[in-house]
């Protein structure tokens, strides 16, 4: 079984100059290897609003496991932990997370405002996994409290997903628990489409500023509520709880 490896992250490219004063002000900033290039105006204008930010949390839960990455080890470091876990540190995106030893790692395409990294056991990649999705959000979001307190955030998220009241019934979403700790929001809920197995979702949501714009971090652990996938629950819970912004 392959061990957790690292993922590459490329610095955003400098955008061509433009005639407007807004463009010129953005491009006057110094670009260096340790700080991302300022996003072009069309990116700033495309930052997510509150509704879209909540939707990004939902999409993170629905994302499938990604193909294993084949990237240089310089982008991340690992350290052994007790009880069969390894610390995965992403220096480019400023986060760390404990991952079960032997789990695979995959990475989605990365840009200046969005990236996805997923971790999953080789034998159950489609049903059980943990992912970290990063999305750029608008400047009016200064902290998680911009979404309301954790209970309001969780209720808005789950109520926005639930379609069990429709006729015929659609996706059933049920909130199990929500709490705030370690500067993050934690939300636990289930999702079930009619005729399909129920998915158990454990999420941690955080926010950080990268020097140019705020970024929303959505950590999603999921498994199917059945005997085969239930065995991954303790590992997934520990991985989600271990997430930290660095």
C-alpha positions in Angstrom: 0.0 0.0 0.0 1.4 3.4 -0.9 2.2 5.8 1.8 1.2 9.4 2.1 3.2 11.5 -0.3 3.3 15.2 -1.0 1.6 17.5 -3.5 3.1 20.1 -5.7 1.9 23.7 -5.5 2.8 26.3 -8.2 3.0 30.0 -7.5 0.3 31.9 -9.5 1.7 33.5 -12.6 2.0 37.3 -12.9 -0.9 38.6 -14.9 -0.4 41.0 -17.9 -0.7 44.6 -17.3 -4.0 46.4 -18.1 -5.1 50.0 -18.6 -7.3 50.6 -15.6 -5.9 52.1 -12.4 -7.3 49.3 -10.4 -5.2 46.8 -12.5 -2.1 48.9 -12.1 -2.4 49.2 -8.3 -2.8 45.4 -8.0 0.2 44.7 -10.2 2.4 47.2 -8.4 2.8 44.7 -5.5 6.1 42.8 -5.2 6.0 39.2 -6.1 8.3 36.7 -4.4 8.6 33.0 -4.0 7.0 32.9 -0.6 4.0 35.2 -1.3 1.4 34.5 -4.0 0.9 36.9 -6.8 -2.0 39.2 -6.4 -5.1 37.8 -8.1 -6.4 39.7 -11.2 -9.5 41.9 -10.8 -11.7 39.3 -12.5 -10.7 36.8 -9.7 -11.4 39.4 -6.9 -14.8 40.1 -8.5 -15.4 36.4 -8.6 -14.8 35.7 -4.9 -17.6 33.8 -3.3 -20.5 35.4 -1.5 -22.1 33.9 1.6 -24.4 31.5 -0.3 -21.7 30.4 -2.6 -19.3 29.9 0.3 -21.8 27.6 1.9 -22.2 25.8 -1.4 -18.4 25.3 -1.6 -18.6 23.4 1.8 -21.3 21.2 0.3 -19.3 20.5 -2.9 -16.3 19.6 -0.8 -18.3 16.8 0.8 -19.4 15.5 -2.6 -16.0 15.5 -4.2 -14.7 12.0 -5.1 -11.3 10.7 -4.2 -8.6 12.0 -6.4 -5.8 10.2 -8.3 -2.6 9.7 -6.2 -0.2 12.5 -6.6 3.3 12.1 -7.9 5.0 15.3 -6.7 8.4 16.3 -5.2 8.7 15.8 -1.4 9.9 19.4 -1.0 6.4 20.7 -0.8 5.4 18.9 2.3 7.0 17.2 5.3 5.9 14.2 7.4 6.5 13.2 10.9 5.6 10.0 12.7 2.8 10.1 15.3 1.6 7.5 17.8 -1.2 5.1 17.0 -0.4 4.7 13.3 -0.8 8.3 12.1 1.4 10.6 10.1 1.4 14.4 10.1 0.9 15.9 6.6 2.2 19.5 6.5 1.4 21.7 3.5 3.8 24.6 3.7 2.3 26.3 0.6 -1.3 26.3 1.9 -0.4 26.7 5.5 -2.1 23.7 7.1 -1.3 20.4 8.8 -3.4 17.3 9.3 -2.8 13.8 10.9 -3.4 11.1 8.3 -3.6 7.3 8.9 -0.3 5.7 7.8 -0.6 3.9 4.5 -3.4 6.1 3.2 -3.1 7.5 -0.4 -3.0 11.2 -1.2 -4.4 12.9 -4.3 -4.4 16.5 -5.4 -6.7 18.5 -7.7 -5.6 21.3 -10.0 -4.3 24.2 -7.9 -4.7 27.9 -8.7 -4.3 31.1 -6.8 -7.7 30.7 -5.1 -8.6 27.0 -5.0 -7.0 23.6 -4.3 -8.2 20.2 -3.1 -6.1 17.5 -1.4 -7.7 14.2 -0.5 -6.5 11.3 1.7 -8.1 7.8 1.5 -7.5 4.1 2.2 -6.6 2.2 -0.9 -9.2 -0.5 -0.5 -12.2 2.0 0.0 -11.3 5.1 -1.9 -14.8 5.8 -3.2 -16.6 5.5 0.2 -14.2 6.7 2.9 -11.9 9.6 2.6 -10.8 12.9 4.1 -10.3 16.0 1.9 -9.1 19.6 2.4 -10.6 22.1 0.0 -9.5 25.7 -0.1 -11.6 28.4 -1.7 -11.1 32.2 -2.0 -13.8 34.3 -0.5 -14.8 38.0 -0.6 -13.2 40.7 1.6 -16.4 41.2 3.6 -15.7 37.8 5.2 -13.2 38.7 8.0 -13.7 35.6 10.2 -16.0 32.6 10.6 -18.4 34.7 12.6 -19.2 36.5 9.3 -21.3 33.3 8.6 -23.0 33.6 12.0 -22.2 31.4 15.1 -21.5 27.7 14.6 -25.1 26.6 15.2 -26.5 29.1 12.7 -23.8 28.0 10.2 -24.5 24.3 10.7 -28.3 24.7 10.4 -28.0 26.9 7.3 -25.7 24.3 5.7 -27.8 21.3 6.5 -31.2 23.0 5.8 -29.8 24.1 2.5 -29.0 20.5 1.6 -32.2 18.9 2.7 -34.8 18.0 0.1 -36.6 15.3 2.0 -39.7 17.5 2.2 -40.1 17.4 -1.6 -42.6 15.1 -3.3 -41.2 12.8 -4.3 -38.6 13.1 -1.5 -35.1 14.2 -2.5 -31.8 14.2 -0.6 -32.3 13.8 3.2 -29.8 15.8 5.3 -29.8 15.5 9.1 -27.7 17.6 11.5 -26.1 15.6 14.3 -23.8 18.0 16.1 -22.0 21.4 15.8 -19.4 23.1 17.9 -16.6 25.7 17.8 -13.1 24.9 19.0 -9.5 25.6 18.0 -10.6 28.5 15.9 -12.7 26.2 13.7 -16.3 25.3 13.2 -17.0 21.5 13.5 -20.2 20.1 11.9 -21.4 16.5 11.8 -24.3 15.5 9.6 -25.7 12.7 7.4 -26.7 12.7 3.7 -28.9 10.1 2.0 -30.4 10.0 -1.5 -33.5 7.9 -1.9 -32.5 4.3 -2.5 -28.9 4.9 -1.6 -26.8 4.2 1.4 -26.4 7.0 4.0 -23.2 9.0 4.1 -21.8 10.2 7.4 -20.0 13.6 7.1 -17.6 15.1 9.6 -16.4 18.6 8.7 -14.1 21.3 10.1 -14.3 24.8 8.6 -11.6 27.5 9.1 -10.5 30.8 7.5 -7.1 32.4 7.0 -5.7 35.4 5.1 -2.8 34.6 2.7 -1.7 38.2 2.2 -4.1 39.1 -0.6 -7.5 37.6 0.2 -9.3 35.4 2.7 -9.4 31.7 2.1 -12.1 29.2 3.4 -10.7 25.8 4.4 -13.2 23.0 4.4 -12.0 19.7 5.8 -14.4 16.9 5.1 -14.3 13.3 6.4 -16.9 10.9 5.1 -17.8 7.3 5.2 -20.8 5.1 4.5 -23.0 4.0 7.4 -22.5 0.3 7.1 -20.3 -2.4 8.7 -17.6 -2.2 6.0 -17.0 1.5 6.2 -17.8 2.1 9.9 -14.3 0.7 10.7 -12.8 3.9 9.3 -14.8 6.2 11.6 -12.2 6.5 14.4 -9.5 7.3 11.9 -11.6 9.8 10.0 -12.7 11.5 13.2 -9.1 11.9 14.4 -7.9 13.2 11.1 -10.6 15.9 11.0 -10.0 16.9 14.6 -6.3 17.1 14.0 -6.5 19.8 11.2 -4.7 23.0 12.1 -4.0 26.2 10.2 -0.2 26.9 10.5 
